[in-house]
Amino acid sequence: MTFTVAIVGRPNVGKSTLFNRLVGRRLALVDDTPGVTRDRRDGDANLGGLEFRVIDTAGLDEGDPDSLVERMRRQTDTAVAEADAVILLFDARVGITPMDQHFARALRKTETPVVLVGNKCEAAAGESGLIDAHALGLGPAVPISAEHGEGMVDLFEALLAEAPDEATAPPDGEGETDSQDRLLRIAIVGRPNVGKSTLVNKLLGEERVVTGPESGLTRDSIAVEWRVAGRRVQLVDTAGLRRRARVHETLEKLSAADALRALGRAEVIVLVMDSNQPMEKQDLALAALATEEGRALVLAINKWDIVSDAGASLRRVQDRLQTSLPQIKGLPILQISAKTGARVDRLLPAVIGAHNQWNRRLSTGVLNRWLEGALARHPPPAPQGRRLRLRYITQAKARPPTFVIFVNKPAALPDSYVGYLTNDLREAFDLQGVPIRIHLRKGDNPYAGRKSKSKKKGKRKT
């Protein structure tokens, strides 16, 4: 049984700071600007041995039915409905406001237990606010300082009173994840307003993240885990990334940095583009960054239902890829509509296929037979009349496929010839759409000496 705790409260009372404190790392963006959090974000928390799932929410507020504020409010309502307990957080230094009173009344009507917590109580600050909190009818408030980690013992005791026995941490060795059930991490990236959040909601089959016509709605990178065909998948919706020269506000810089961190942690990157403006300069930059990070990449051209010339749009993408990203050929390209759901069902199979290629391992014998053929078809150059000898190849690792070639003079082998080997290797073993790394090392076949020694030993015995 999973014990779930939702953190709610009006804007700018420190909900995201408390969330980061409970999960033990900086997952949620924190800034003095009110309303930084717009979606609900969850993470695994451990407080004094009490294990639970914690949900960070947008500030409780009300607005017109179709407004952004109301869409954020609906996300918070969903979090409260999912929770086994709710932390109602208020700023003890400011005291109880009419908005705190309004939402305390709303929470009293629910059957979910509510833990009232006064934040920003460091150095005895907020004593008067804690006294005023009795008027909310939720019992005495737990004084904490989320920023400085004060009052966590009192918060632990308050949550423990609402938690089932199963929420305590399991003994060492229990609760470990089977290595065969590894999490597949997918990051959805792209420019602002290309439909990333709409695509995430369509894949999940629910309004998990806030969407709308406003540009730059997503600020935090929101990770959602679920199972697809028996496989654990984590989907991360990220903030739209613009060119660095166009980013001036501190909050957008924080969002961009958070999105780039999500890209670095992912295994497969889904680059979402607008069908009306596919493969813009920023799209190419993001594709190149994913390749440099060694991640598998899938391209999704969104809003295909409104494209005027489908053939021309697809040709433009292919031409730009061939010209600007020749180092990674065969990228999967899907034409989808996140709004209508057209072809969205093809995305996860394409992601899993790219992930399988990214994890490919090839035997040393097969690789060396390929190397002999590649050298015969196109011998390496002979600088100053001295022949370059490529003696041996082995795969050092997967994720992405990385190979080591032993050559007598690594520095003399031109990049163009390494490019030839990379392309030939990709074609020979169908490593389409994933980065390939080839490292050159000086030396002979590393196994040649072992063979010769064994032969010598055999001769001595006879």
C-alpha positions as CSV (number, residue, x, y, z in Angstrom):
1,M,0.0,0.0,0.0
2,T,1.4,3.4,-1.0
3,F,0.9,6.3,1.5
4,T,0.3,9.5,-0.5
5,V,0.6,13.1,0.9
6,A,-0.4,16.2,-1.0
7,I,1.0,19.6,-0.2
8,V,-1.5,22.4,-0.8
9,G,-1.8,26.0,0.1
10,R,-2.0,29.5,-1.4
11,P,0.7,30.7,-3.7
12,N,4.2,31.4,-2.4
13,V,4.0,29.8,1.0
14,G,6.9,27.4,0.4
15,K,5.2,24.3,-0.9
16,S,7.9,23.5,-3.5
17,T,10.7,24.1,-0.9
18,L,9.0,21.6,1.5
19,F,8.6,19.1,-1.4
20,N,12.3,19.3,-2.2
21,R,13.1,18.9,1.5
22,L,11.0,15.7,1.7
23,V,12.3,14.1,-1.5
24,G,15.9,15.0,-0.5
25,R,16.8,16.8,-3.7
26,R,15.9,19.9,-5.8
27,L,13.2,18.5,-8.1
28,A,10.7,21.4,-8.0
29,L,11.6,24.9,-9.2
30,V,11.8,27.5,-6.3
31,D,11.5,31.2,-7.0
32,D,10.1,34.3,-5.2
33,T,7.6,34.8,-8.1
34,P,4.1,33.6,-7.0
35,G,2.6,30.8,-9.0
36,V,5.9,29.1,-10.2
37,T,4.3,25.6,-9.8
38,R,1.5,25.0,-12.3
39,D,1.3,21.2,-12.5
40,R,1.3,18.6,-9.8
41,R,4.6,16.9,-9.3
42,D,5.2,13.8,-7.3
43,G,8.3,12.1,-5.7
44,D,9.3,9.5,-3.3
45,A,9.9,10.9,0.2
46,N,11.4,9.4,3.3
47,L,11.1,11.2,6.6
48,G,12.6,9.5,9.6
49,G,12.0,6.1,8.1
50,L,8.4,7.0,7.0
51,E,8.2,6.3,3.3
52,F,5.5,8.0,1.2
53,R,4.7,9.5,-2.1
54,V,4.5,13.3,-1.9
55,I,2.7,15.6,-4.4
56,D,3.6,19.3,-4.9
57,T,0.7,21.3,-6.2
58,A,-0.1,24.7,-7.7
59,G,-1.2,27.4,-5.3
60,L,-4.9,27.1,-4.3
61,D,-6.7,29.8,-6.1
62,E,-9.9,30.4,-8.0
63,G,-10.6,31.9,-11.4
64,D,-12.9,31.9,-14.4
65,P,-13.8,28.4,-15.7
66,D,-11.5,28.5,-18.8
67,S,-8.7,30.5,-17.2
68,L,-5.2,29.2,-16.5
69,V,-5.8,29.7,-12.7
70,E,-8.8,27.4,-12.8
71,R,-6.9,24.8,-14.9
72,M,-4.2,24.8,-12.2
73,R,-6.8,24.5,-9.5
74,R,-8.2,21.4,-11.1
75,Q,-4.8,19.8,-11.0
76,T,-4.7,20.5,-7.2
77,D,-8.1,19.1,-6.7
78,T,-7.0,15.9,-8.4
79,A,-4.0,15.7,-6.1
80,V,-6.2,16.1,-3.0
81,A,-8.5,13.4,-4.3
82,E,-5.6,11.0,-4.7
83,A,-4.0,11.7,-1.4
84,D,-4.3,9.8,1.9
85,A,-3.4,12.9,3.8
86,V,-3.1,16.6,3.0
87,I,-0.6,19.1,4.3
88,L,-2.2,22.5,4.3
89,L,0.8,24.9,4.3
90,F,0.6,28.6,5.3
91,D,3.1,31.3,5.9
92,A,3.3,31.8,9.6
93,R,5.2,35.1,9.3
94,V,2.3,36.6,7.3
95,G,-0.3,34.9,9.4
96,I,-3.7,33.6,8.4
97,T,-5.2,35.2,5.3
98,P,-8.8,35.1,3.9
99,M,-7.5,32.7,1.2
100,D,-6.1,30.3,3.9
101,Q,-9.5,30.4,5.7
102,H,-11.4,29.8,2.4
103,F,-9.4,26.6,1.6
104,A,-9.4,25.4,5.2
105,R,-13.2,25.4,5.0
106,A,-13.0,23.4,1.7
107,L,-10.6,20.8,3.1
108,R,-12.7,20.3,6.3
109,K,-15.6,19.1,4.1
110,T,-13.4,16.3,2.7
111,E,-12.8,12.9,4.4
112,T,-9.0,13.2,3.8
113,P,-7.0,13.9,7.0
114,V,-5.5,17.4,7.0
115,V,-2.2,18.3,8.7
116,L,-1.9,22.0,9.3
117,V,1.7,23.2,8.9
118,G,3.1,26.7,9.5
119,N,6.1,27.4,7.4
120,K,9.0,30.0,7.8
121,C,9.1,29.6,11.5
122,E,12.9,29.8,11.8
123,A,14.3,31.7,14.8
124,A,10.9,31.9,16.6
125,A,9.4,33.8,13.7
126,G,5.7,33.3,13.0
127,E,4.6,32.7,16.6
128,S,1.5,35.0,16.3
129,G,0.6,33.3,13.0
130,L,0.7,29.9,14.7
131,I,-1.7,31.1,17.4
132,D,-4.1,32.6,14.8
133,A,-4.1,29.2,13.0
134,H,-6.3,27.7,15.7
135,A,-9.2,29.6,14.1
136,L,-9.0,27.4,11.0
137,G,-10.5,24.5,13.0
138,L,-7.8,22.0,11.9
139,G,-6.1,21.7,15.3
140,P,-2.7,23.1,16.3
141,A,-0.3,23.9,13.4
142,V,3.1,22.1,13.1
143,P,5.8,24.8,13.0
144,I,8.6,24.2,10.5
145,S,11.1,25.9,8.3
146,A,11.2,24.1,5.0
147,E,14.2,26.1,3.8
148,H,16.4,25.3,6.9
149,G,15.0,21.9,7.7
150,E,13.6,22.8,11.2
151,G,10.6,21.1,12.7
152,M,10.9,17.9,10.6
153,V,10.6,15.7,13.6
154,D,7.3,17.3,14.5
155,L,6.1,16.9,10.9
156,F,7.1,13.3,11.0
157,E,5.0,12.6,14.1
158,A,2.0,14.3,12.6
159,L,2.2,12.3,9.3
160,L,3.0,9.1,11.2
161,A,-0.3,9.4,13.0
162,E,-2.2,9.3,9.6
163,A,0.0,6.7,7.9
164,P,-0.6,2.9,7.7
165,D,1.9,0.5,9.2
166,E,3.1,-0.5,5.7
167,A,4.5,3.0,5.1
168,T,7.6,2.4,7.3
169,A,10.8,1.7,5.5
170,P,11.4,-2.0,4.6
171,P,14.4,-3.9,6.0
172,D,17.6,-3.9,4.0
173,G,17.3,-6.0,0.9
174,E,13.5,-5.8,0.7
175,G,11.6,-3.7,-1.7
176,E,14.3,-3.7,-4.3
177,T,13.4,-3.4,-8.0
178,D,14.0,-6.4,-10.2
179,S,16.9,-5.7,-12.6
180,Q,14.7,-7.1,-15.4
181,D,12.1,-4.4,-14.7
182,R,14.2,-1.4,-15.3
183,L,12.6,2.0,-15.8
184,L,12.6,3.4,-19.3
185,R,13.1,7.1,-19.0
186,I,11.6,9.3,-21.8
187,A,11.9,13.1,-22.0
188,I,9.5,15.1,-24.2
189,V,11.4,18.2,-25.4
190,G,10.9,21.0,-27.9
191,R,10.3,24.6,-28.5
192,P,7.5,26.4,-26.6
193,N,3.9,25.8,-27.7
194,V,4.5,22.8,-30.0
195,G,2.2,20.6,-28.0
196,K,4.4,18.7,-25.6
197,S,2.0,18.7,-22.7
198,T,-1.0,17.9,-24.9
199,L,1.0,14.9,-26.2
200,V,1.8,13.7,-22.6
201,N,-1.9,13.9,-21.6
202,K,-2.9,12.0,-24.8
203,L,-0.4,9.2,-24.0
204,L,-1.5,9.0,-20.4
205,G,-5.2,9.2,-21.2
206,E,-5.9,11.9,-18.6
207,E,-5.4,15.6,-18.0
208,R,-2.2,15.0,-16.1
209,V,-0.5,18.4,-16.9
210,V,-1.9,21.8,-17.6
211,T,-2.4,22.7,-21.2
212,G,-3.7,25.7,-23.1
213,P,-3.0,28.2,-25.8
214,E,-0.6,30.2,-23.6
215,S,3.0,29.9,-24.5
216,G,5.4,28.6,-21.8
217,L,2.8,27.0,-19.6
218,T,5.1,24.2,-18.4
219,R,7.8,25.4,-16.0
220,D,8.9,22.3,-14.0
221,S,9.9,19.1,-15.6
222,I,7.0,16.8,-14.6
223,A,7.8,13.1,-14.4
224,V,5.0,10.6,-14.6
225,E,5.6,6.8,-14.2
226,W,3.2,4.1,-15.5
227,R,3.2,0.7,-17.2
228,V,2.9,0.1,-20.9
229,A,2.6,-3.5,-22.0
230,G,4.0,-4.7,-18.7
231,R,7.0,-2.3,-18.9
232,R,7.8,0.5,-16.4
233,V,8.0,3.8,-18.2
234,Q,8.7,7.3,-16.9
235,L,7.5,10.1,-19.1
236,V,9.0,13.6,-18.4
237,D,7.2,16.7,-19.8
238,T,9.7,19.6,-20.0
239,A,9.5,23.4,-20.4
240,G,9.7,24.8,-23.9
241,L,13.3,25.6,-24.8
242,R,14.1,28.8,-26.7
243,R,17.4,30.0,-28.0
244,R,19.6,31.2,-25.1
245,A,19.8,34.7,-26.5
246,R,16.1,35.1,-26.2
247,V,15.9,34.0,-22.5
248,H,16.2,36.9,-20.1
249,E,13.9,36.2,-17.1
250,T,15.3,34.3,-14.2
251,L,12.3,32.0,-14.0
252,E,12.6,31.0,-17.6
253,K,16.3,30.3,-17.1
254,L,15.5,28.0,-14.2
255,S,12.9,26.2,-16.3
256,A,15.3,25.8,-19.2
257,A,18.0,24.4,-16.9
258,D,15.5,22.0,-15.4
259,A,14.5,20.8,-18.9
260,L,18.2,20.3,-19.9
261,R,18.8,18.2,-16.7
262,A,15.8,16.1,-17.6
263,L,17.3,15.6,-21.1
264,G,20.6,14.5,-19.6
265,R,18.8,11.9,-17.3
266,A,16.6,10.4,-20.0
267,E,17.4,7.4,-22.2
268,V,15.2,8.3,-25.1
269,I,14.5,11.9,-26.2
270,V,11.2,12.6,-28.1
271,L,11.8,15.9,-29.9
272,V,8.4,17.4,-30.7
273,M,8.1,19.9,-33.6
274,D,5.4,22.0,-35.1
275,S,4.3,20.8,-38.5
276,N,4.0,24.5,-39.7
277,Q,7.7,25.2,-38.7
278,P,9.5,21.9,-38.5
279,M,13.3,21.6,-38.1
280,E,13.9,25.2,-37.1
281,K,17.3,26.2,-35.8
282,Q,16.4,25.5,-32.2
283,D,15.0,22.0,-33.2
284,L,18.3,21.2,-34.8
285,A,20.2,22.4,-31.7
286,L,18.1,20.2,-29.5
287,A,18.6,17.2,-31.7
288,A,22.3,17.8,-31.8
289,L,22.4,18.2,-28.0
290,A,20.6,14.8,-27.6
291,T,23.1,13.2,-29.9
292,E,26.1,14.8,-28.0
293,E,24.6,13.5,-24.7
294,G,24.5,10.0,-26.3
295,R,20.7,9.6,-26.1
296,A,18.4,7.7,-28.5
297,L,16.3,10.2,-30.4
298,V,12.8,10.1,-31.9
299,L,11.3,12.9,-33.9
300,A,7.6,13.7,-33.6
301,I,6.1,16.3,-36.0
302,N,2.9,17.5,-34.2
303,K,-0.2,19.2,-35.5
304,W,-0.1,17.1,-38.6
305,D,-3.9,17.4,-38.9
306,I,-3.6,21.0,-39.9
307,V,-0.5,20.9,-42.2
308,S,-1.2,22.3,-45.6
309,D,1.4,20.3,-47.7
310,A,2.3,17.1,-45.9
311,G,4.8,15.9,-48.5
312,A,6.7,19.2,-48.6
313,S,6.8,19.4,-44.8
314,L,8.3,15.9,-44.5
315,R,10.8,16.5,-47.2
316,R,12.0,19.7,-45.5
317,V,12.6,17.8,-42.3
318,Q,14.5,15.0,-44.1
319,D,16.6,17.5,-46.1
320,R,17.5,19.5,-42.9
321,L,18.5,16.3,-41.1
322,Q,20.7,15.1,-44.0
323,T,22.4,18.5,-44.2
324,S,22.7,19.5,-40.5
325,L,22.8,16.1,-38.7
326,P,24.6,13.7,-41.0
327,Q,26.3,12.1,-38.0
328,I,23.0,10.4,-37.0
329,K,21.1,8.7,-39.8
330,G,17.9,6.9,-39.8
331,L,16.1,8.8,-37.1
332,P,12.5,7.6,-36.6
333,I,10.1,10.4,-37.8
334,L,6.5,10.3,-36.8
335,Q,3.7,12.6,-38.1
336,I,1.2,12.9,-35.3
337,S,-1.6,15.0,-33.9
338,A,-1.6,15.2,-30.1
339,K,-4.9,17.0,-30.2
340,T,-6.8,14.4,-32.2
341,G,-4.7,11.4,-31.2
342,A,-3.9,10.5,-34.8
343,R,-0.8,8.2,-34.9
344,V,0.0,8.8,-31.3
345,D,-0.2,5.1,-30.7
346,R,2.9,4.6,-32.9
347,L,5.1,6.8,-30.7
348,L,5.8,4.4,-27.8
349,P,6.6,1.4,-30.1
350,A,9.1,3.7,-31.9
351,V,10.6,4.8,-28.6
352,I,11.0,1.2,-27.4
353,G,12.6,0.3,-30.8
354,A,15.1,3.2,-30.5
355,H,15.8,2.2,-26.9
356,N,16.5,-1.4,-28.0
357,Q,18.9,-0.2,-30.6
358,W,20.6,2.1,-28.1
359,N,21.2,-1.0,-25.9
360,R,22.6,-3.2,-28.7
361,R,25.7,-5.3,-28.1
362,L,27.7,-6.9,-30.8
363,S,30.1,-9.8,-30.4
364,T,33.8,-9.2,-31.0
365,G,34.1,-11.9,-33.7
366,V,31.3,-10.4,-35.7
367,L,32.7,-6.9,-35.4
368,N,36.2,-8.0,-36.6
369,R,34.8,-9.7,-39.6
370,W,33.0,-6.5,-40.4
371,L,36.2,-4.5,-40.0
372,E,38.0,-6.7,-42.4
373,G,35.3,-6.2,-45.0
374,A,35.2,-2.4,-44.4
375,L,39.0,-2.1,-44.8
376,A,38.9,-4.2,-48.0
377,R,36.1,-2.1,-49.5
378,H,37.8,1.2,-48.7
379,P,41.4,0.9,-47.4
380,P,42.6,3.6,-45.0
381,P,44.9,6.3,-46.3
382,A,48.7,6.1,-46.2
383,P,50.0,9.4,-45.0
384,Q,53.6,10.0,-46.2
385,G,53.5,6.6,-47.8
386,R,53.1,4.8,-44.4
387,R,50.2,2.5,-44.2
388,L,47.8,2.8,-41.3
389,R,46.9,-0.6,-39.7
390,L,43.5,-1.0,-38.0
391,R,44.1,-4.3,-36.2
392,Y,41.2,-4.9,-34.0
393,I,37.7,-3.7,-32.9
394,T,35.7,-4.4,-29.8
395,Q,32.5,-2.9,-28.2
396,A,33.4,-1.1,-25.0
397,K,29.8,-0.5,-23.9
398,A,26.2,0.1,-25.0
399,R,23.9,3.0,-24.1
400,P,24.9,4.3,-26.7
401,P,26.9,1.7,-28.7
402,T,30.6,2.6,-28.2
403,F,33.5,0.8,-29.9
404,V,37.3,0.8,-29.6
405,I,39.5,0.3,-32.6
406,F,43.2,-0.4,-32.1
407,V,45.3,1.3,-34.7
408,N,49.1,1.8,-35.1
409,K,48.8,5.6,-35.5
410,P,45.5,6.9,-34.1
411,A,46.3,10.6,-34.6
412,A,47.1,10.0,-38.3
413,L,43.6,8.5,-39.1
414,P,41.5,11.3,-40.7
415,D,38.1,12.1,-39.2
416,S,36.6,11.5,-42.7
417,Y,37.7,7.8,-42.5
418,V,36.3,7.5,-39.0
419,G,33.0,8.9,-40.4
420,Y,33.1,6.2,-43.2
421,L,33.6,3.5,-40.5
422,T,30.7,4.9,-38.5
423,N,28.3,5.0,-41.4
424,D,29.3,1.5,-42.6
425,L,29.0,0.1,-39.1
426,R,25.5,1.7,-38.8
427,E,24.4,0.2,-42.1
428,A,25.9,-3.2,-41.5
429,F,24.2,-3.8,-38.1
430,D,21.1,-1.6,-38.6
431,L,22.0,0.8,-35.8
432,Q,19.7,3.5,-37.2
433,G,18.7,6.5,-35.2
434,V,21.1,6.1,-32.3
435,P,24.5,7.8,-31.7
436,I,27.6,5.7,-32.3
437,R,30.9,6.3,-30.6
438,I,34.2,5.1,-32.0
439,H,37.4,5.6,-30.0
440,L,40.9,5.0,-31.4
441,R,43.6,3.4,-29.3
442,K,47.2,2.8,-30.1
443,G,48.4,-0.8,-29.9
444,D,48.1,-4.3,-31.3
445,N,45.3,-6.8,-30.9
446,P,45.1,-6.9,-27.1
447,Y,44.4,-10.7,-27.3
448,A,47.3,-11.5,-29.7
449,G,49.9,-11.7,-26.9
450,R,47.7,-14.1,-24.9
451,K,47.4,-16.5,-27.8
452,S,51.2,-16.5,-28.5
453,K,51.9,-17.2,-24.8
454,S,49.6,-20.2,-24.8
455,K,51.3,-21.6,-28.0
456,K,54.7,-21.2,-26.4
457,K,53.6,-23.1,-23.3
458,G,52.2,-25.9,-25.5
459,K,55.6,-26.2,-27.3
460,R,57.5,-26.4,-24.0
461,K,55.3,-29.3,-22.9
462,T,56.0,-31.3,-26.0
